[in-house]
Amino acid sequence: MSAEFTQRLMKARKGLTAFGLMAASLVLGLALAWNAGLFGGGSAAEAAETAAVREEAARRAEHLAFTEAYLDHTAREMRVGNGETLVGVLTRAGASRAEANAALASLNGVYDPRRIRPGQSVSLFFSDAQLTGVAFRSEPGASVTANRTTAGAFAAREVLMPLTFENAHISAEVETSLYSTALSLGATDREIAALASAFSYDVDFQRDVQTGDRFELVFERYYDDEGNTVRTGDLLFISLETRQGPRNFYAFLAPGDSQVDWYDSDGKSARRFLMRTPINGARLSSGFGMRRHPILGYSRMHRGTDFAAPIGTPILAAGDGTVVRAGPFGAFGNYIRIRHANGYETAYAHMSRFARGMRSGTRVRQGQVIGYVGNTGRSTGPHLHYEVLRRGQQINPINLRVANGRNLEGRALELFNIERMRIDTLRRARASETTEAALQGAAAAGSP
Ligand SMILES: [Zn+2]
């Protein structure tokens, strides 16, 4: 009951926004006509008199237009059905075929009607059963309106909504997956992928991240009047708290560097010699896929790590090195082995295909795509089988914590500390706002 009421309210609000746009375009038209009229007069006095009369007339016309817009027009909210075209929506709402075609033709050069999506809402305005306007969201932050002009034809334009900037601060528990939770709170693919990549060195995203773990993001965000994230700017801070404890990283562009990198609160780089999750971890979730090897189970024979992921998911080189083997390899299916420094090697099995140029002798950089998840060899489901070897012996990647990135020192560390304090202030400001709101809420609830 109340949900339905809220929905109606929201629809009414959307309708009003569209009306506001139509009214604004009417006012603009009148203002232009009025200015054009000013230059037609004779003497200054005559001109002033004419101006006064015209202003009065314009006011009356404006008032009439507004009254008409608000009183005589009926608004109709439609949702685009599956496989339905924009013309289909207009005629279903009661517009004639000719009107629908005229409105559609006016969109030419403003909006491609094939971009309309099922479920999208479209506002229509009618006066005396005649279609007078169409308005819909073309993308987050922009609306398209097609209004009937006084001449009777339709004129369309796209209006950009004013955007609001904020330093967004998300601090939440992982629900079904880190990815879906962060998306639902206003982050985009970009921030989540950056978080996963920064933590890929020492977090096993398939097993270490559980429901109830906490994460935090601070990033620049622009949002529209409906709260949709239109675009995001710099990502400033990321944090992940698992059973292994909390880890915080700050974004910082070190003097002389061309790229921003991640550092802990002591100015130590997040980078490690090898990755623990050599795949985009953001979309992996502990609930998805296997905890046991699909064929061998966790036996003494199996010291690798399996990441269940859809076929075609990119696989990354865990560290800088040279490919020593790339091709089919018995039960491992399509297989790549990379030699790194200090006697370390990594191996990747069951790939659907290799990235271009992968052959024995190819040099690869850490994070470079070397192939794609598959189901080749002795495997019962799409997954990446990943091994870390030291002098030919498999080792558990969890024991591998060799730092690789640099530690900030001297002037770089001083500059980093200033940036870290700025970011911590942003985090605290947000935290105290939330606390204040919670306290006020509690006080209001508790008051007699
Ligand atoms: Zn395996």
Boltz pocket constraint, residues with backbone or C-beta under 6 A from the ligand:
constraints:
  - pocket:
      binder: B
      contacts: [[A, 293], [A, 302], [A, 304], [A, 305], [A, 306], [A, 384], [A, 385], [A, 386]]
      max_distance: 6.0
